[in-house]
Every structure is written in structure tokens, then in C-alpha cells.
Amino acid sequence: MLQGRTVERDRIDQMLVGARRGTSSALLIHGEAGIGKTSLLDYAAERAEGMRVLRVEGIESEMELAFGGLHQLFLPVMDVLDMLPGPQATAMKAVFGLTEDVVRDRFTLGLAVLTTLSEVAGEGPLLCLVDDAQWIDQPSVDVLTFAARRLRAEGIVMIFAVRDGAGGAVVNGLPGLLIEGLDRAAAATLVRDLPPYVMERIIEEAQGNPLALIELSAVLTPAQRAGHLGPLALPEASSPPASRIQDAFLEQIGRLPEATQLMLLVAAADDTGDLTLVLRAVDRFGAAIEDLEPAERSGLVFLSGAGVRFRHPLVRYAAYQEAPLVRRIAAHKALAEVLDTVKDAHRRAWHLAAASTGPDERVADELERVAEWAGSRQAMASASAAYERAAQLTADPQRRARRLICAAQKASEAGQDERCGALADQVTLPLHDPGLTASFARVRAVVELGYGRPETAGRILVECADLIGPSSPGELASLLVDAIHAALSSGNADLIAEVGAHAPDLAVLAVPARLFAGDVPGSLDALHDLVRISRYPDAAFMDRLMTGIYFQLVADHAAAYEVAVASVAQCREQGIGGWLPTTLHLLAQAELALGRHDEAYAHATEGLRLAEYYDLAHRASHLRAALATPAAVQGLDEQCRKLAEEALEYTRPRDVGRGTADALWALGLLELGLGRADAALELLESAQKEVGHPLLALFLLPDLVEAAVRAGRPERAMEPTRLLGEWATAAHQSALTALTRRCLALTSADEEAEPHFATAVRLHEGGSDFERARTELLYGEWLRRLRRKIDARDHLREALETFEKLGARPWADRARAELRAAGESAAPTGLADGRISRLSPQEREVVRLAATGATNREIATQLFLSHRTVGHHLYRAFPKLGITSRNELAALLGS
């Protein structure tokens, strides 16, 4: 079935050659049923001489069995698990049912799969084939594609095959190859033994589908095959290839003895391919192995000593669907009866569910246990499916609602927001339990965050808090904290104040309640109380996270940084993976404010990778806006605009005020650095309007003032300067006061400006080098304008040196131009012409971490790469840097 597939075979051959040279690659082959995807995988396996081959085939009935596909693929290499880092080995053994450990973070599992593949490839190139991936459980697909997207230099080829339009698991993020129908010449080679007019009719009906060509010709009667009858006996109307192939298989199965059909039904209902298990099940119907002989002779199944395998997935599907419902139920019951060991409990539960035709609490309980197990292994999609089926088998309305809510929660955690909403819509109200009511509100809020507006999500949570009232203080506090988090994302100051007013005595809400009511001293007192609480060993995670956010609001960036570091560490240590992108975002924002742009870029990049892995589109938009800011500082025009526009594409339609403001701020900063003050002013004023309170816009006011003054519109700088000064006085933060004095210098008369500039420079000491350099630049520009060129040069020289060290090219260019105007030439000496600039972004990240003393495995964990890829990046980076060992990295980067 490989006639006419020259292009596809060449693509596979190139991938295999690359693997033998140490290069990894991945491919998603997709097309309609019978088009030849499996044949191409077979071709890859045949051509993989000298390579280890791992293969798994998806089975529709196994789709909900968490990590069944992953286990089947890795079964031949289980000995490698002991070579993995401790947390990764623990995770893999847990999902394979080898231990009772809980997997706290599915990210760790994704890394474990990547490391396992890398270790196996350490013995030579590796080929992994994943056939009918749409019928493999979603958790397995997720971790396998996670690994496939991060392969670089391990010598691994991963090829996935997916049937288009079949539903089931979704395979994302891999380069695709569409397999289309054969041309007429290639099709004719598959049916060359037929009379010409019969052959033409078969070719027309098959529409280039190889399996359809073979199967349609196989069901011809002897008279048709001999040409004694015209081909009009074939279907007159054209129908989809899958339907024609299915009809052909149904006709073949229908010719078999009844006992053989029964054997095929049980084998199709089974998901293990275990011949012994199938024979034990059919023994209940009086069938035996001899009854499989007709099916084997017809080529519908292949038998070995221990296994039974269908010739094609459509044969399995036809054998199952052709049987009457009562027989299908009987087959599942028989399989459930013989799956009587502890290790088979999950399969048994699903077979019992398939055999159930109405409410059955006993089976629902078994499915709930399956869901709990899957959830504890981070197989959220499988857990959701089990909870949903358990709900369908539950008669009691409140218990059914609880299981539906659990299903919706797990769907949300699996990134299936649309399905989460559909499950929530099935919940029957009212709910009598406060905890259940709170859980339902969170589900609705999650859906709203995924598809709608954070403000609406916040109001859903507030309404639920009103409904619960003080009768359940624990649930009330949790709901209100989630609500304040959503409200801050929206930028709606009225909602923030409203949420805070619900429980102003609660430490975590007292800060915004007072802060947005104008009581800054009271809010700072409350914040210090919250700091004390958040430092307790058993402090709630959200209390600590909100503490960092509040410190950021009041411009205490050093404290925000300290809390963010602790929050990130807590997420990593306790496996709170879903919150890690949020804490990394907080850390990156604090680092940006402190002028640590490289660290901010690295942490925001890690956060974005995780947000994409966890399907957290809302947080990903915030992180893209954060990444746009260091790109703006460095003058990376295209990168900055791309990141900001991607963020705005999400935030604007959903009124995510803070995210929109951050993205517009990055664009405004880019324009300001490039000397386009008018464009910068428009962008920064738009950003200010996106948030409903001056406090939420503090971070961009200094740039807005500079843009207004440089654009010749100083009147538009006056109010921002006043607001900045008001908050600086209230917050008592030297960095904020320094920025205020800089803005006062820009907006004051010449005779009043110099003391403000001088004070600003002094207050910047120990803070952000970038902001200090900007103040030095503005001071130097002002001095040069007053013809005090000698005084100007000192400040401009300081600014230039700092900008070049930070890689802030537009700002360095501006400082250099000012120096020339002040009578001093300065050639470019910074990163633009340095050795670091020769590195790719990935190499730069690896080098930065290696300079801190991190091992290849530690770097791999942080950057979501295999340790072999990390080694490859260092191997390529050292010659570019002119060094020979990692011991030289720290000194090089420090310089």
C-alpha cells in the first residue's frame, strides 16, 4: 500500500538519517481512514535498521484508561525508570501502577517521559511510533507530545498517526503531513487483476483510498471479478471512504459463522489484545479458540501464542458495531467477570459501566475510585471521563451533581474548558451543600476566565460568597480570595473594593479593602500583618501569593521579589504545577521592576511554556505581555510587537485590563526607546485607561511623563506626575520616590530641575540599574541642552555603560548620540558586537544557567529539555564564546 508515496517515504527516510546523526525530529501523519498511515509507520519500522523501535496502537475502547498508551509504549524499556531523577522516577512508577504514590505535578511526568526517551536513546537511535493516536488516552498523548516538541539532539524520531475527523484525543503542536488519495496510476496497481471497466469503477469509488481499493475489490463476486457482470452492482452514490471500507468489512464479518462473530465481538470489546483473557471471557458463551480460525483465514485478525490483533482498526470497529446491543452488553459483562485481580480494577470498572443500561450506584462508586486514582496521577482528562460516567449512573440528584462538578473541575484542569462548561450546564440546582456550591462557583468562574471576562468570573465568586454567607467561613474566605485575584486581573477597582468589603477583617482582604479606599497607611499595616501570617510553615498558598501581588502594587519590589521566590519554590517543592505559571509571572514582574531583565525573561519564558502546557490561555496572555517588556528594552522590535499583539488578541475582547495595560506599556516603552515619543504617548495613555485606578497604573506613569515631555506635550505629564508623587509619599519607597523626582525634573522649570535630577540619581542607588541609567541619560540631555557639556558627559557616560551592559540597544544608541553631541565620541562596545550576541536564544538560556553552576540535568528540568539537548547547546555555544569549559562561563558573563 505504499504505491505513490515517494514524498512521504523520503520524509521518513530523512528523519531516520537525522536520528543516526544525533538529530531528533517528530511528525504527525494524518488523513482519512484507510489512506495508508499505518503502512507508512510500518515502512518507518522496516527502514529503522540499527535503531530501537517502540510502538503503540490506539484502541478506541481504551481511550479513558489513564496512561494505558504510555504504559504499552514503554513496556519494553521499564528498566530505564530506575535511571531517572528521583521525582521523575516516582511519577512514572505511580502512573504505571507500580506504586501507590501520588503525582503532584503533570509537568514532572512530562519531563520524566522526555528523560526516559533520552536515556533509551543513549544506547543508540530510537524510533517511536504512535498509531491511531486519536484513540490513545489523552494523558498519554499529552505527555508524549510534550516530549516530542522538546526533542533536539538525542537521536530520536517520533511519528504519530491520526485519523482525521475521528474525534478522541487531540494531538497538538507537531509538524503535520497530510496523506491524500493515490493518483490513478498508483491506484491501478492495487487492482490490476480486474477487467478494465470494473477496475475503473472501483478506482472511482475508492477516491484514491488504498484500503478502499483493496477491500472493495475483495468483496466482488466471482462473476463481477471475471467481468461477466457490469460494475453497476456497486453502490451508485458516492460515499465517504470510511463508510465504504466499513461496509466491506461488515460484509466480510457477516459471512463468518455466528460463533466466530461472537469471538470477534469479545476481542473488539477487550482493550488488551490478550488472547488468554478473550478465551476466558468467550468460554461463558461456549465458544473456543477454534472459532477464530475462519476470521484468521480471511485475514481479519492475526493470532500469536498470547495475542489477538485486528488487521485494521475499522475491522475492530465493524466487529463491535455489527453486534446487537444485548450481545455487546454481554461481552462487557463477561470481560468484567474475568478481570478479577486488583491490577485490573480500572478496566473492570469501565467494562461494568459499558454493560450498564441505567443507574447503578455500585458501578458508579467503582468509577469514582478510578477517577480519584487518575486524578492523583495528573491524568485529569481520564479522571473527568470517569466522573462523568459515574454521574450518568447515579440516581440521587445531589450525588449526581457532585460527580458532575468533579468531572467539570478535572476537565478544567485538563485544559478542556469547553467540556468543563458543558458538564457544568448539566448540574441540577439548587445545591444544598456549601462546599459543593463553592466548587460549582469555581467551575463557572474557570469557564468564564477561559472564554469570557475576569470581571464576570469575580462576580460569580462574589455572588456565591453572598449565597454561602458566614455559615461556612473556610469556603467563604477561599471564594473571596479567588474573587480578588480575578478582580485584580480585570483591573476593575470598584470590583476589587467590593470584594475586599465583604470581609475587611480577613487579613488577605484587608489590604485591598483599605488600599483602594485610599487608606494607604492602614493598608500597609494590614500588609505587614499578612506578611507575618504568610511566613507560617502552614500558611495558605493563596495568602502568600496575594502578599507578593500587594507588595507589587505598593511598589515594594524587593519584598515582592522575596515573596515571589518563596512562592515559586513552594510550587516546585509541593508539586503545585497549575499555579507555577502565576508565581513565575509575579517573579518576572518583580525582576522587571528591579531592572533584572535577563532573569525576568528567563522566568517569564518558563512560565509561558508551563501555561501553554497546562492550557492556561489567560495566564499565557499575561506572560506574553511580560515577555514583551524586556524585548522592548532591548529594541527587539518584531519580537516585542508579536508578543504584545498575541497578548492583546486575548485580553482586549475579554476586558483583561491589567494584561492589556501591560502589553500596551511594552509597546509604548519600545516606541519611547526608539525615539518615537508621539506614538509612545498614545500607547501609554491608552494603557492607563485600561485600569480603573491610579494605583494599578503606577508602573507606567514615569514612561508616560517622559513620552509627554519628549513629544512636546508637557501639560499631559502634569497629572501623572502628581499621581506618582502622591503615591510615592504614601508608600515610602525610595525607588518610587526616585522616579517621582525624575518626573518632577522633567516637568519643572530649568532653575528647579537640577535638585530633582540629583536626588533621583542618589535614590536609585541599590535599585534598578536600568531606571538609574535612564535618569542619568535624561539628566545628561538636560545639562547638554543648557550647554553644560562637560557636566553632561559624566552622566551620559554612566548611562551608556549601563545600557550596553544590559543590552538595551536603543537606549545605548540614544546615550551615544547625546555623548557625541556633547563633544565626546563613543564606539559601540556592548552586546550587539559581543560574543554573547552570537548565541541563539536557547543557547543563551542554557549558558546563563550553566554559569550559575547548574548541572545539565538541572538545566534540562528548568528549560523542559533533555539533558542531552542541554549538552548539545553547550557544545555549540563554547566555540562561539571563545571558551573551552563551563568554568569560564561565570567570568565571561560577569564581564
N, C-alpha and C positions, 0 to 999 in steps of 0.2 A: 504493500500500500504506500510505497514511497516514490511511485512514479510521479514525475512533475514537481518534485520537492527539492530541486537543486539549491535554490536560495536558502531554504530552511536548513538543509543539511550543512551547507557551507557555514552558516551562522553557528551551528552547534560545533562544527569542527574547529572553528576559530576559538571558541570558548575553551575547548578541551586543550588545544595547543597552548593557549594562555595559561591554563592551570598547570601544565607541565613546566612552564617557565616561572611559576610562582605568583601569577596574577589571578585574582578571583573575579567572578562575574555571576550575574543572576539574570534570569529571563522568565517571563510569563508568556507561555504559549496559550492562545485562546482561540476558540472557534466553535462552530455548532457540533452537535453530536455526530460521531462517525466521520469527522473530517480528517482524522489521521493524527490527532495529538498523541495518543498512546504509542502509535507507530514511531513517531519522532523520538519519544522517550526511549523506546526500545533501541532505536538507532544510536542514540547517545550512549546507552549502556554497552552496546556492541563495540562502539568505537573507543570506549574508555579503557583501552589496553594499558595495563600497568597502574591503573587507578583503582582505589577502593570505591565501591558503589553502594550507597544506601538508598532504599526505595520504599515508598509508602503509597498505597492506593486508597483514596477516599471511598467510604461506603455510606450510602445515604442513611441507613438505619443507625449508624454510629455517630452521627453528627453532634448529638448532645452529650456524648460521653467525654467528659473533660480530659484533655491531653491524651486521648486514645491514639490519635495520629502521631503525636510526638513520640509516644512510647513505642509504637510499631516501627518508626523510622530508626530510633536509637537502640532498639533491642540488641542488634549485633555488637554494639560498642559500649555496653553498660559498664565495662571495666574501667572506662575512662573517667567515670564520675568521681573516683577517688583522687584524681589528679587535679580536680577543680579547687579554686579557693574555697575556704570553709563555708561561707554563706551561700555561695553558688551551688556547692555540692549538696548542702542541706535542702535547698529549694528543689533541686532536680529529684532527689530521693523522695521528697514529700509528694511531688505531683505524680510520681510513678507508683505511689502507694507502698514504698519500701519502708517508710517511717510514718509516724503519726504527727510529725512536726507541722506547724502552720507556716505558710509562706506569707510574710507580711507585705511583700512588695513585688509586683509582677515585673518591675524593671530588673530586679536581681535575677529573676528567672530568664528574662531575655538575654542578659549578659551571660548567664550560665549556658544557654544554648549556643551563643556565639563562641564562648570559650571551649565548649565541648567539640564543636566543629573544628576549631583551630587546633585542638590537641590531636584529634583524629588525623587531620591533615599534616601533622608533624611527622608522620611516618611515610608520607607521600601524598600526591594529589588526590583529591576527593571529589566524587560526583554524587550529588543528592538529587533524587528525582521524586517529585510530589505529584502524583497523578490524581485527577478528579479532585482537585483541592477544594472545589465548592462543596464537597461532601465530607471534608475533614472538619472536625470540631474547630470552632472559631478561636479558642485559646491556643490551640496548636498552630493554626495558621498565623496568628498574631506574633507569636514568639519566633516562628521560622522566618517570616518576612522581616521582622525586626533584625534578625541576624543577617539575612540576605542583603539588606540595604546597607550594612556596615562592613561587608567584606571588602578587602582591598588587596592584601599581599599574602594570602595564606595558601594559594593554590587550590581554591575550592570553586566548583561550579554548582549552582543550584538552579534547577529548572522546574518550574511549576506549570501544570496544565489545568486549565479551567474551561468548563463548558459554558459558553455564552448563554445567558437567559435562563440558567438553571436554578437561580436563587441560591440559598445556602450561604456558606461562609464567603466573606469578601476578602479578596487579595488586593492590597493597596501598595503603591509606591515602587513597583518594579517595572523595568523596561519591558514593553509588550511586543509580541509578534503575532499578528492575526493570521490564522491559517484559513485560506479561502479554497473554494472548489477547484478541482482539476480542470485544465482545458480539455478540449475534445480529444486531442491526440493521446494525452495521458490517460483519459478515462477509457478510451477504446482498448487500451492494453489490458484492462481488467476484465473485459467482456468479449475478448476477441473470438471466442469459440461459438458465438451466436450468429444466426443469419443476419445479414446487414440491416434489414428493416426492423428486426427485433432488437438488435444492438442499438440502433438509433433511438428507438422508443425508450429503452432502458436508460440510455445516456440523458435523454431529455428529462425523464422523470427524476433521475438522481441529482441533477443540477450540479454535477461535479463532486458529489459527496462519495468518497471511496467505499465506505461501508455500505451505503445505499446501493451502489453499483453491484457489489458482491451479493448482498442479501436479496435484492430484487431479482437478480438472475438466478439465485439459488431456489427461489420458490416457484419458478416457472415449471409448468407441467412438461412431461416428456414431449408431448405434441407441440407445445409452444417452442421448446428448445430446439426441436427438429425443424421448425419453420412451417409445420403443417397448418397451424392456425395463426391468424394475424395477431398483432400485439394489442388489438383493441380490448382484449380481455383484461389488460392492466387498467388501473384507475384512470378515468378520463380527465378528472380535475387534478390540477397540480396541488400538492400539499407539502407542508414543511418536511425537510429530510428526516427529522427525528420521528415524526408521525409515520412516515413510510417505513423507516427502519423498524420502528416499534411494531407496526403491523406485520412485517415479515417475521420478526421473532415470535410474535403471538401465534402466527400460523404454524411455525415450526413446533412450538411448545404444544399447541393444540393437537398435533398429530401423535404425541407421545402417549404411552399408557397412563392411566389415571394415577397409579402408584408412583410413577416417575414424576408426574407433575407435582404430586404431594411432596416428594423428596426435594424438588427444586424450590417449592414454596418455603419449606423449613430452612433450607440453605440460604435462601434470599432473605428471610426474616432474621437469620443469625448475622452477627457482625464480626465474628472471629475467624471464619474460614476453617474452623476446627472440625475436621470430619468426624472425629470421635464424638464430639458434642452433638453434631447433627444426627448421627446414628442413634445416640441415646434418646434424642427427642422423638424421632420418627418411629422408634420401637413402640411408642404408645399408640401408634396407628397401625401397627402390624407391618410396616414397611421395613426394608432391609437394604444393604448396600447393593445387592444385585439389581435393585430397581433403578439405580443410577446409570446402569450400562447403556440404555438407549440414549440418554442425554449425552453421555460421553462419546458414543459413536457418532452422534450428529454434530459434535464439536461445540455444543452449547456450554459444557463445563470441562474443566481439566482436573483430574484427580491425581493426588500423590498419596503416599502412605499415611500422611497426617492431615492433609488439607484438601479443600474443595474450592476451586476458583472459577468464577464465571468468565466466559470468553470476552464479554464486554459488559460494562455497567448496565446497558439497556437490556441485556438478557436477564440480569437480576431483577431489574425494574418490571419487565414484562412477566416474569415468573411470579412476582408478588402481586401485581395489579390484576392479572388474569384470574386469580383465585377469588372465589366468593368471600364476602366479609366474614362469614361464620368460620370458614377454613383459616383465614388469616388470624382470627382471634384464637382459634385452637392451636395454631402453630406457635404463637407468642406464649400461650399458657404452657405448652409443652416445654419450650425453651426455658421459661422461668422455673419450672419444676426441676430441671436438670442442672440449672445454675444454682447449686445449693451450698457453695462454700462462701466464706467471708469475703474473699478477694473478688467474688463475682456479684457482690451485693448491688453494685450500681447497675450492672447490666440486667440483673434480675428485676430491679425496680422499674426500669424502662420497659422491659417486656410485659410486666404486670400492668403498667399504665397503658401500653398498646392494646392489651387484652380487655381493658375496662370500657364498658359502654355507658356507665352512669356513675354517680357519686360513690366513692369507696374510700372511707377515711383511713383504712389500713394501708392501702396503696399510697394515698396522699402523704401519710406520715413517712413512708419509706422514701418517697421522692423528696420530701423536705430534708431528710437526712443526707440524701445525695446532694441537694443544693447547698447545705451547710458545709459539706466536705469540699465541694468545688469552690465555694466562696473562700474557704480558708486556704486554698491553693491559688488564689487570684484568678481562677477561671470564671470570671464574672458572667460571661455570656452563657456558659453552661449552667451556672447557678440560677440565672434568670429563667432559662427554659424549664428547669426542674421545678422552680417555684410556680411558674405559670401553669404547668401541667397539674401540679398538686392542687392549685386553686380550682382548676376545672373539675377536679374530682371531689371537691369539698362542698357539702350541702349547707353548713352553718354560715350565714351571711358575714358575721364578724370575723370568723376564722378565714373565710374565703378572701375577705378584704385585706386581712393581714398578709396573706400569702401573695396577693396581687401587688401590694405595696412593696413587699420584699423583692418580688420579681422586677418591679419598676426601678427600685434602688439599684439592684445589680445590673440592670440594663443600662442605667445611667453610668455606673462605674465602668461598664464595658465600652462606653462611648456611643451607645445606641440610644441617643436622645429621642429620636422619633418613636422608637419602640417603647421607650420609657413613657412618653406621653400617651401612647395608645393603651398601655397597661393601666396607667392612672385613670384613664377615662372609663375603665371597666369597674372601678371601685364604687360600691354602693354606699351612699351616705344616708343617715349620719353615722359617724363613728363614735363609740361610747368611751373608748379608752384614750386618755390624754396623750400617752406616748405614741399610740397609733395615729392620732390626729396630728401630732407634731411631725411624725415621719412622713405622713401624706403631704403635709405642707412643704416639707423639704423636697419631696419628689416634684411637686408642682413648681417650686422655685427653681430647681435644677433645669427642668424643661424650659422654663421662662428664660433662664440665663443662656441656655443653648440656642433658643430660637427667637427670643424676644428681648426684653429690656431689663437691665438690672434693677431699675426703679420698681418695675412691676413685681419682680422677684422679692424685693424687700418688702413691698406692701402685702404680698401674700403671707410672708412670715409674720408681719406685724398683726394682720387680721387673725392669724392662728393664735398668736400670743394673747390677743384680746379674748378669743374664744376659750382658751385654757384658763386664763386668769391666774391668780396666786395659788390655786389649789395644787399645782404641780410646779414648785419653784425651780427644780432642776431642768425640766423641759422648757420652762419659760425663759430662763437665762440663756440656754443654748439657742433657742429660736431667735432671741433678740440679738445675740452676738452675730449669728449668721445674717440677720437683717441689717445690722450696722455695716457689716462687711460689704454687702450688696449695695447699700446706700452710698458708701464711700466710692465704690466703683462708678456709680451713676453720676456722682458729682452734684447730687441734689441736696443742698444744705438744709432745706426745710425737712426733708425726709430724715436726714441724719439727726437733726434736733428732735424730731418726733419720736424716733426710735429711742434716743437717749432719755427722753422724758418719761418713757414707760417704766424705767427702773433706775432713776438717778442715784439711788443708794448702792446699786451694784457697781463694784469697783471698775469693771471693764466698760461700763456705760457712763460712768460719772464724768470721764474725760470729755467725750464729745458733747454730753449734755451741757457742760459748763463752757467748753471751748466755743461752741457755736452759738451760745447765748451771750458771748462777749466777756465772760468771766475768765480771763486768761490766768490770773494768779490762782484762782480756785481749780482750774483745770490742771495746772502744773502740780499743785498739791495732790490732786487725785491721781495724776500720772505717777508721782513718786510712790504713792500707796500701791498702785498697780505693779510697779517695778518690784516692790518688796514681795508681793504675792506671787508674781510670775517667777521669782527665783526659788520658790519652794521646790523640792525634788518632785512632788506630786502635782505641781501646777498644771492646770489645763493648757493644752497646746494653744487653743484659740486665745487665751489670756496673754500668752507670751507673744503670739503673732500680732495681736492688736496693740500691744505695748510698743512694738517696733514701728508699727504704722503711725501711732500717735506721736512718737518721737520724731518721725519724719515730718509730720505735719507742723510741729513747732520748731522745725529746723535744727534740732539737736541731732545732727547726722552721725556724730561719733557714737552716741548712745544707740541710735537706730542700727548702726553697723554692728555693735556689740550684740544686740538682741537678735539681729538677723543671722549672725554667725551661729548663735546658740540654737536658733530655730531650725536652721539648715542641718546642723549636727543632730538635733533631736529627730528630724525626719529620716535622716540616714540610719541612725542607730536603732530607731524603733520601727523602721520599715513603713513610715507614713508616706508612701510614694506619691499618692494623689495630691498631697499638699506641698511636695518638694518644689514644683514649678513656682508656686506662690511665694515660698520663702526665698527662693533664689532670685525672684523678681524684686523682693524687698531688699535683699542684699545688693543687687546690682544698682538699685536706685540710690542706696546709701553710698555706694562706691562712686557713682557718678557725681553725687553732691560733694564728695571728698576729693574729687579730681583723680580718682584711681580708675582711669578709663579702660586700661587693658584688663584689669580684674573684672570690671563691670561687664565688659564684652564677653569674657570667658564664662562668667556665671549666667548672664542672660542667654548666651548660646546654649549652655547646658539646660537651662530652664525651658527654652523653646523646644529643644529636642524632646524633653520629657513631656511637655504639654502636647506636642504632636503625637507622641506615643500613647499618651492617655486620652487622646481625642478631646483635649480641653481647649476648644476654639476660643473661648472667652479669654482665658489666661494667655493663650498664644498671641492674641492681638496686643495685649499689654506688653508682652515681652518683645514683640517686633518693634513697638514704639520705643522701648528702652534701648534696643539694639541700634535703632536709627540715630540715637544721640551721639555715641562715640564715632559713628560713621560721619556724622555732621562735623564733629570736631576735627576729624582728620581730612575733611574735604572730599570724602568719597561720595561724590555727587550721585552717581547711578545707584549705588548700594543704599544710601540714605533714602532716596526717593522711593525705591522699590519697597523697602521695609515699611516706611511710613504709609505709603499708599495701600499696602496689604493690610496694615493695621486699620486704616480709616475705612476700608471696604467693609470691615466687620463692625467697627464701633459706631460709625455715623448712623446707619439705619436703626441701630438699637439704642441710641442715646446713651452710649457708654461715655459719659462726659469726661472722666479723667483720662481714659485711654485716648480719646480724640484730642484732648488738650496736649497730651504727651507727644503724640505724633506730629501735631501742628508745631509744637515747640521745637522738635528736632528739625523740621523743615525751615522754621524761622531762624534757628541757630546756624543752619547751613548757609542760608542767604546772607546772614549777617557776617559770617566769616569770609564769604566770597565777595563782600563789599556791596551787596545789593540791598541797601538799607530800606528802601521803599517796600520791596517785596517782603522783607523780614518783618517790617512793622505791621503789614496787613495780616500776615500769618500769626504773629504773636498776639495781636488784638483779637483775632478770631479764637485763638486758643483760650484766652482769658474769658471770653464769653461762654465757652463750653462748660465752665464750672460756676456754680451758683454762689460762691462765697470767696472773698479775697484770700482767705486762708488757704484755699485749695489752689490758688494761682500764685502763691508766693514764689515758687521755684522759677517762674518765667518772667517775673517783674523786672529784674535787673537787665535782662536782654531786651525787654520791651522799651525800657528807658533809653538804653544805648541806641536802639534802632530809631526811635523817635528823634533823638538829638541828631544822629548822623543823617537822617532823612530831611533835616531842616524843619522838623515839626516839634519843637521843644514843648509847646503847650500840651501835646499829647503825652508828655513824660511827667507832667506835674502830679497828677492824681496817683499814678503808680508809685512815684517816689514817696508821696505822703503815706500811702498804704504800707509800703515797705518799712518806712520809719516807724509807723505806729506799732507794727507787729514786732519789729526789732527791739523797741523799747520794752514791750510787754514780755518778750521771750527771753531776753538777756543772753543771746547767743552771739559770741564775737564774730562768727562767720557772717551771720545775717547783718550785724551792725556794720561790718566792713563793706558789704555790698550796698548798704544804705548810704554810707559816706561816699562811696564811689558815685552813686546816682545823684547825690547832692552836689558833688563836684561838677558833674556834667550839666546840671540844671541851674547852677548858681552863676552869679556874675564873676568875671575873671578875678577880681580882687578878693573874692570869698572862696574860690575853688581850691587853692593850694592846700590849706589846712585839711580839707576833706580828703584830698588825694593822699596826703602824707599819713593821715590817721588810718585810712583804708589799707595802705600798704603794710603798716605796722600790725593791724588787727588780722591781716591774712596769715601772719606767721603761724606755722603749725597746722594750717588748714589746707585748702585746695590749691595746689601749685598752679593749676590752670586759671583759676579765678585771680590769684595773685598776679600772674603774668598778664592777664587782661587789664588789670588795674594799672600795672606798670606801663603797658602799651598806651592806654588812654592818658595816663599822666605824661608820658613822653611826648605824645602827639600834642597835648595841650601846651607843654613847655616849648616845643618847636614852633608852634603857631605864634607864641609870644616872642619868638626869635631868641630864646634861651637854649641854643643848640647844644652847648657843652653839657648843661644840666640834663637835657633831654636824652643825650646819648647813653648815660648810665642806666636810665630806666629802660630804654629801648633795647640795650644790650642784654639786660636781665630777662626781658620779655622774650627776645629771640632765642636765647639759650634754652629757656624753659619750654617754649613751643616746639623747638626742634627735638628736645629730649622726649616730649610727649607725642611726637609725630603729628602735631597739629599744623599741617602744612599751610592752609590758608592764612592762619593767624601768624605763622612764621613769615610768610611772604609779606604780609602787611607790616610786620615789625621791621623786616629787612628794607622795605621801601621807605619806611619812615627814617631808618638809620641813614640811608643814602641821602634823603632829603636834609638830614641834619649834618651832612658832610662826612659821613663815615661809611665805607663800603663793607659789606659782609657777604661772603660767598656762602652758598648752601653747604651745610656740613651735617645736616640731620639725617633722619632715617630714609629720606627719599633717595639718597645716593648711598646708603649704608648697606651692610651685609644682611641685616635683618629683613630689609625690603625684598630680598631675593627669594624669601621663603613663601610658600603657599600659605593660605590661612590655616589649613590643618597642620602643616609643619610648624607654624609659629606657635600654635596652641601646645603641640607636643613639646617643643623646645622650652617654652615657658614653664611647663610643669616639670620637665626633666631638670631644669635649673634649680628647682626647689629641693631636689634630692629624691623625688618620687620615682619608684621603680616602674618598669614597663607595664607590669600588671596593674599597679595603682593608677597609672595614666590611662590605661585601657578602660578601667572601670569608670573613671570620671568622664572620658570622652566617648564612651559607648563604642569602643573599637576592640578588636582582638589585640592581644599583646604582640602578636607577630606583625600586625599592621603598624603598631607604635614603633617597633624596631626598624621597620622599613622606612618610616618617616625620618627617624633619627639618622639612618644610614644615608638618606638623600640630603638631609639638612647639613650635616657636618662639613662636607666639601664646600657648600655654598657659604658657610660661615667661616671657612678657613681654619677649622679646628679638627682635632683628631679624637677627642674624648669628651664625655659629658662633664668631666671635672672642670673643663674650661668654660662651660656654659654660664655659670653664675657670674664670673668675672666679666664675660663678654656682655651679658645683658645689663649688668650693673653699670657698665661704662656707657 
